[in-house]
């Protein structure tokens, strides 16, 4: 019997997910022909969804409202019982086990946090550990640990009630509660839908940081494609009845959308969005002549005269970028370093996205921006040329990879047709296939 | 004899009556609360069952209290029994109605969250739904208690306990020296009791409603 999920498996060698460390605490999730039909409605709300989510991977379901993405998510912890199909988490078939026990092993975070208003932050977080039979002392230690993990000071927030927190803080506590009993799988149903854009951005960064530490298997539902690109290792673009239009890495979806539906969802500016997926650390920064503030004036003069450019970057005592100094600036400022040059207004860190870097480069009058390390120390410079070259390389690499996937799929399709003709696989795979790009 | 002289001379009897009145209302309220909440929990999830429970208890409330106690005498006899039955029945409506409204008013997202993190049906009810519905339930209990304070006076009609005895004795001997004093002392006693109970409920509210959902 041929493997019916091979079409999804074709993406498994995507570099981003392959780079996950072996010590992952996540568990693989496998949905097999999940269907949900509500009584009184002949059309299924979710129609024959099959997919495989690898351990430690973040998969984002994205699609228009009412496409069944939330329903599909809720079938994983059986808040909605599937009409047919099977769910496996790790090696276990959870389709028929006690749903209460299952849900204690699957973290669940929802929109507007879902915190219980009559319980304190600590009580909310302690719920699942206590229900699973942890001792009081262990639970207490865990609550502190979780608050720390989501960036809230345990001493300050422990005894607060949810209504005494801002929306963003509530959402953090919601995530802490979902993770408290250390479940291998975390389901998130539009968790950041109800917070303002700035807070949402912070929370997304936070989730990325958390996931770097924890390596859970996260299934995340959103209708915001930009959020999907930012968070997902892989994205499942769903159309109505939860049919998978495309299930692939964000890079592949951006550079090679499967069809008009997906490209409509990706929206305009795919190349710009692509910049969000690469960080400054992944591109080459160029070196730039620098001088220290307390260097003798003569050596700075020499550097300006003999250096490769007619400009140096002055660093302060902690090697942080301080001023741009051009040839001639010094003489105009009557040899006083304090008055010469232009202050550095913008820097980017190695963790900034290329989009942030581009923004900074575009606003800088000379089209370059210093890159700084963890303590703000100077590491190099990104300029327009570096960015352009890198983006071209990235897009080219994406395109090649997408083409490769396409070839694999075609080969697979041909193999299947052959099998079908030989009468070995009459049923065939799920309709269309997830990554089925024509 | 002035009113205060009357109260002074009969204070032992008055205190006994007051205590019995308070005790009857309190005990009936406890039974009505338990029954009412159980009834609400059993019916709130079904549209028609909830409506049926509210309607039945509302119908009971429309029966005049004098008639209710009179009708109960042939069934349960005289004394404490008809008082307890009548008071409990009258106390049900506010509790049932507020409990149903309170339980139905719990944000479905919270129930969903409770389910999603693995709470069993019972845990959901006792740790999420009932605590969140508690403020309206307590209001229902408070309203019911105020009502029962007055209705309990009628219990004396069936030889029941309480301050109603003072009032009935006064009315029966209207025109005699102490008739007015008797009616007045019974009535004032009930008013004072009602105020004391109300104060107690405010205190109970402060103690039992978590700060996170206190208005």
Interface residues (C-beta under 8 A of the other chain):
Chain A: X77 X79 X100 X101 X102 X103 X104 X105 X106 X107 X108 X110 X111 X112 X114 X115 X116 X117 X118 X119 X120 X127 X128 X131 X132 X161 X162 X163 X164 X177 X178 X187
Chain B: X109 X110 X112 X113 X114 X115 X116 X117 X118 X119 X120 X123 X127 X128 X131 X132 X210 X211 X212 X213
